Amino acid sequence: MKYGFVLPGGTATEQLAQAAIAEKAGWDGVFVWENAYGVDAWTLLGAMAAQTGQVRLGTLLTPLPWRRPWKVASQVVTLDQVSNGRAILTVGLGATDPELGSLGEETDRRVRAEKLDEGIDLMTTLSQGNLCFTGKHYQINLEARTDLPETGLPIQKPRVPIWVVGAWPKPKSMRRVLRCDGIIPMCMDENGYRPTVPDDIRALREWLEAQGGTPPGFDIVTDGETPADDAGAAAALVTPWEEAGCTWWIETRWQFSQHNAKERAHETQKRLEAGPPVSVPNR
């Protein structure tokens, strides 16, 4: 299992310093979330790439239906190049939460799902050096740019890994997962979303195998909080998820994302410095 940390926010300089702490403390990945306004995720990740050498870097997540997918593809390939192949892109429909504000973007779930599917396909097309794409929502033709098949390609092949939020066990959402490189499961029942448990991961893995399996390196990602001051307790919280088949644990501190800036910075640094909740001693 690999261990990442999604930073809850702060100034660019605060988060840049936190990325350096994360690498020094042994975390495998540092992730940032995309704001409607504020610190730009991709500029920040590029700066992190320049000051780190091993830690994976990415978004968690990018609301792709509210972005121009060719622009996101440009940001992703730039990060992958300057980090020497350490980029990860996480995409989803985007949250329609009043606390996050409103920019007048599309809110219809069906339309956003269509745009998410097309956006994934468009970015994959570009990453393979193909410069034309025609869909319902997006059409591009960049063939006049003869330099792009050489300069516009990522280091990672066949593309930068794309993780996607998947609504388990919804068929349409899970079919989208099959076109990606990893899943962040969001479990649903007749009443809507519910907490995910390790048995859901086992069932999801069985379903993936029944569809023909997953490509090498396919990731199943879970997240949560572990204590900074009790390594044994932290590992105990993560172990059931690793045993169920998760390949990444993402440490979160969402309650500090918008308020209590000093407390947010202090708690984030404290947890980062403690290192990942490694479930196997002497990892």
C-alpha positions as CSV (number, residue, x, y, z in Angstrom):
1,M,0.0,0.0,0.0
2,K,1.0,3.6,-0.7
3,Y,0.2,6.5,1.5
4,G,-0.8,10.0,0.4
5,F,-1.9,13.2,2.1
6,V,-4.5,15.6,0.6
7,L,-3.6,19.1,2.0
8,P,-6.7,20.8,3.4
9,G,-5.7,24.3,2.2
10,G,-3.7,27.3,3.2
11,T,-1.5,29.7,1.4
12,A,0.7,28.6,-1.5
13,T,3.9,29.0,0.6
14,E,2.4,27.0,3.5
15,Q,1.4,24.1,1.2
16,L,4.7,24.2,-0.6
17,A,6.5,23.7,2.7
18,Q,4.1,20.9,3.7
19,A,5.0,19.0,0.5
20,A,8.6,19.1,1.4
21,I,7.7,17.8,4.9
22,A,5.7,15.0,3.4
23,E,8.5,13.8,1.3
24,K,11.0,13.9,4.1
25,A,8.6,12.0,6.4
26,G,8.1,9.2,3.9
27,W,4.7,9.9,2.4
28,D,4.2,8.5,-1.2
29,G,1.9,11.3,-2.5
30,V,0.8,14.8,-1.9
31,F,-2.5,15.9,-3.3
32,V,-4.3,19.3,-3.5
33,W,-7.9,20.2,-4.2
34,E,-9.1,22.6,-6.9
35,N,-10.8,25.8,-5.6
36,A,-13.3,27.9,-7.5
37,Y,-11.0,30.8,-6.5
38,G,-7.8,30.9,-4.4
39,V,-4.5,29.1,-4.6
40,D,-4.2,27.5,-8.1
41,A,-3.7,23.8,-7.8
42,W,-1.6,23.3,-10.9
43,T,0.7,26.2,-10.3
44,L,1.2,24.9,-6.7
45,L,1.9,21.4,-7.9
46,G,4.5,22.6,-10.4
47,A,6.2,24.5,-7.6
48,M,6.1,21.3,-5.5
49,A,7.6,19.3,-8.3
50,A,10.6,21.7,-8.3
51,Q,11.2,21.3,-4.6
52,T,10.7,17.5,-4.3
53,G,12.2,14.5,-6.0
54,Q,10.2,11.4,-5.3
55,V,6.7,12.1,-3.9
56,R,3.8,11.7,-6.3
57,L,1.8,14.8,-7.0
58,G,-1.8,15.4,-8.1
59,T,-5.3,16.7,-7.6
60,L,-8.0,15.3,-5.4
61,L,-10.0,16.2,-7.1
62,T,-10.4,18.0,-10.4
63,P,-14.1,18.6,-11.3
64,L,-13.6,17.9,-14.9
65,P,-17.1,18.8,-16.3
66,W,-16.4,22.4,-15.1
67,R,-13.0,22.6,-16.8
68,R,-11.9,22.8,-20.4
69,P,-10.4,19.3,-20.7
70,W,-7.7,20.3,-23.2
71,K,-6.5,22.9,-20.7
72,V,-6.5,20.3,-17.9
73,A,-4.6,18.0,-20.2
74,S,-2.0,20.7,-20.8
75,Q,-1.6,21.3,-17.0
76,V,-1.3,17.5,-16.4
77,V,1.4,17.0,-19.1
78,T,3.3,20.0,-17.9
79,L,3.3,18.7,-14.3
80,D,4.3,15.2,-15.5
81,Q,7.2,16.6,-17.5
82,V,8.6,18.9,-14.8
83,S,8.2,16.2,-12.1
84,N,9.8,13.5,-14.3
85,G,6.7,11.4,-14.3
86,R,5.2,11.9,-10.9
87,A,1.8,13.3,-11.8
88,I,-1.6,11.8,-10.9
89,L,-5.0,13.2,-12.0
90,T,-8.1,12.6,-10.0
91,V,-11.4,13.5,-11.6
92,G,-15.1,13.6,-10.7
93,L,-18.4,15.2,-11.4
94,G,-17.8,18.1,-9.0
95,A,-19.6,18.8,-5.8
96,T,-22.7,21.0,-5.9
97,D,-22.3,22.1,-2.3
98,P,-23.5,25.7,-1.4
99,E,-20.6,26.0,1.0
100,L,-18.2,25.8,-2.0
101,G,-19.9,28.7,-3.8
102,S,-21.4,28.9,-7.3
103,L,-19.9,30.0,-10.6
104,G,-22.9,29.3,-12.8
105,E,-21.5,26.0,-14.1
106,E,-23.6,23.1,-15.3
107,T,-25.4,21.3,-12.4
108,D,-27.4,18.7,-14.3
109,R,-26.0,15.4,-13.2
110,R,-26.6,13.7,-16.6
111,V,-24.9,16.5,-18.5
112,R,-21.9,16.5,-16.1
113,A,-21.6,12.8,-16.5
114,E,-21.5,13.1,-20.3
115,K,-18.8,15.8,-20.0
116,L,-16.8,13.7,-17.6
117,D,-16.8,10.8,-20.0
118,E,-15.9,12.9,-23.0
119,G,-13.2,14.8,-21.0
120,I,-11.5,11.6,-20.0
121,D,-11.5,10.4,-23.6
122,L,-10.3,13.7,-25.0
123,M,-7.4,13.8,-22.5
124,T,-6.4,10.2,-23.3
125,T,-6.5,11.1,-27.1
126,L,-4.2,14.0,-26.6
127,S,-1.8,12.1,-24.4
128,Q,-1.3,9.6,-27.2
129,G,-0.3,12.3,-29.6
130,N,-3.7,12.4,-31.5
131,L,-4.8,16.0,-31.9
132,C,-8.4,15.6,-33.1
133,F,-11.4,14.8,-31.0
134,T,-15.1,15.0,-31.8
135,G,-17.8,14.5,-29.2
136,K,-21.2,15.8,-28.2
137,H,-19.8,18.5,-25.9
138,Y,-16.2,18.9,-27.1
139,Q,-14.6,19.2,-30.5
140,I,-10.9,20.0,-31.1
141,N,-8.6,20.0,-34.0
142,L,-4.9,20.9,-33.3
143,E,-3.3,19.1,-36.3
144,A,-1.8,22.3,-37.5
145,R,0.5,22.2,-34.4
146,T,3.1,19.7,-35.8
147,D,5.3,20.2,-32.7
148,L,2.7,18.8,-30.2
149,P,3.1,15.1,-30.9
150,E,6.6,15.6,-29.5
151,T,6.4,18.4,-27.0
152,G,2.9,17.7,-25.6
153,L,3.4,14.1,-24.4
154,P,3.7,13.0,-20.8
155,I,6.6,11.2,-19.3
156,Q,4.4,8.4,-18.1
157,K,3.1,5.9,-20.7
158,P,0.6,5.4,-22.0
159,R,-0.7,8.4,-20.0
160,V,-0.7,10.1,-16.7
161,P,-2.8,7.8,-14.3
162,I,-6.4,9.0,-14.1
163,W,-8.2,8.2,-10.9
164,V,-12.0,8.6,-11.0
165,V,-14.7,8.8,-8.3
166,G,-16.9,5.7,-8.9
167,A,-20.4,5.3,-7.5
168,W,-20.4,1.6,-6.4
169,P,-22.4,-0.4,-7.6
170,K,-24.0,1.9,-10.2
171,P,-23.4,0.4,-13.7
172,K,-22.8,3.6,-15.6
173,S,-20.4,5.0,-13.1
174,M,-18.5,1.7,-12.9
175,R,-18.2,1.4,-16.7
176,R,-16.4,4.8,-16.5
177,V,-14.0,3.3,-14.0
178,L,-13.0,0.6,-16.4
179,R,-11.6,3.3,-18.7
180,C,-9.4,4.8,-16.0
181,D,-6.4,3.8,-13.9
182,G,-7.9,3.9,-10.4
183,I,-11.1,4.3,-8.4
184,I,-12.1,6.3,-5.4
185,P,-15.2,4.4,-4.4
186,M,-18.3,6.2,-3.2
187,C,-20.9,3.6,-2.1
188,M,-24.6,3.9,-2.7
189,D,-27.8,2.1,-1.7
190,E,-31.5,2.8,-2.1
191,N,-31.1,5.8,0.3
192,G,-28.2,7.4,-1.5
193,Y,-24.6,7.6,-0.4
194,R,-23.5,5.6,2.6
195,P,-20.1,5.0,4.3
196,T,-17.8,2.7,2.5
197,V,-16.5,-0.4,4.5
198,P,-13.7,-2.9,3.6
199,D,-16.2,-5.5,2.4
200,D,-17.3,-3.0,-0.3
201,I,-13.7,-3.0,-1.5
202,R,-13.7,-6.8,-1.7
203,A,-17.0,-6.8,-3.6
204,L,-15.7,-4.1,-6.0
205,R,-12.5,-6.1,-6.6
206,E,-14.6,-9.2,-7.4
207,W,-16.7,-7.2,-9.9
208,L,-13.6,-5.8,-11.6
209,E,-12.2,-9.3,-12.0
210,A,-15.5,-10.4,-13.5
211,Q,-15.2,-7.7,-16.1
212,G,-11.9,-9.1,-17.2
213,G,-9.6,-7.7,-14.5
214,T,-7.7,-4.5,-14.3
215,P,-4.5,-3.4,-15.9
216,P,-1.3,-3.7,-13.9
217,G,-1.0,-0.8,-11.5
218,F,-4.7,-0.2,-11.2
219,D,-5.4,1.6,-7.9
220,I,-8.2,1.4,-5.4
221,V,-8.0,4.4,-3.2
222,T,-9.5,5.0,0.2
223,D,-9.2,7.9,2.6
224,G,-9.6,8.8,6.3
225,E,-8.0,10.2,9.3
226,T,-5.4,8.6,11.6
227,P,-3.8,10.0,14.8
228,A,-0.4,11.6,14.7
229,D,0.6,10.6,18.2
230,D,-0.2,6.8,18.1
231,A,1.5,4.9,15.3
232,G,0.0,1.6,16.4
233,A,-3.5,3.0,16.4
234,A,-2.9,4.7,13.0
235,A,-1.7,1.4,11.4
236,A,-4.7,-0.5,12.9
237,L,-7.1,1.8,11.2
238,V,-5.5,1.3,7.8
239,T,-4.8,-2.4,8.0
240,P,-8.4,-3.6,7.2
241,W,-8.4,-1.5,4.0
242,E,-5.1,-2.9,2.9
243,E,-6.3,-6.4,3.6
244,A,-9.4,-5.7,1.5
245,G,-7.3,-4.7,-1.5
246,C,-6.9,-0.9,-1.4
247,T,-3.6,0.2,-2.9
248,W,-3.6,3.8,-1.6
249,W,-4.5,5.3,1.8
250,I,-5.1,9.1,1.5
251,E,-4.9,11.0,4.8
252,T,-7.4,13.7,5.1
253,R,-8.1,16.7,7.4
254,W,-11.2,18.2,5.7
255,Q,-12.6,19.8,8.9
256,F,-9.7,22.3,8.7
257,S,-10.2,23.2,5.0
258,Q,-12.0,26.5,5.4
259,H,-11.7,27.7,8.9
260,N,-9.2,28.0,11.8
261,A,-6.1,28.7,9.6
262,K,-3.6,28.5,12.4
263,E,-5.1,25.3,13.7
264,R,-5.2,23.9,10.2
265,A,-1.5,24.6,9.5
266,H,-0.5,23.2,12.9
267,E,-2.5,20.0,12.7
268,T,-1.5,19.3,9.1
269,Q,2.2,19.7,9.9
270,K,1.9,17.6,13.0
271,R,0.3,14.7,11.0
272,L,2.7,15.0,8.1
273,E,5.8,14.9,10.4
274,A,4.5,11.8,12.1
275,G,4.8,9.9,8.8
276,P,2.3,7.6,7.0
277,P,0.2,5.1,9.0
278,V,2.3,2.2,7.8
279,S,0.6,-1.1,8.5
280,V,3.7,-3.2,8.0
281,P,6.7,-2.4,10.4
282,N,9.9,-1.3,8.7
283,R,8.2,-0.7,5.4
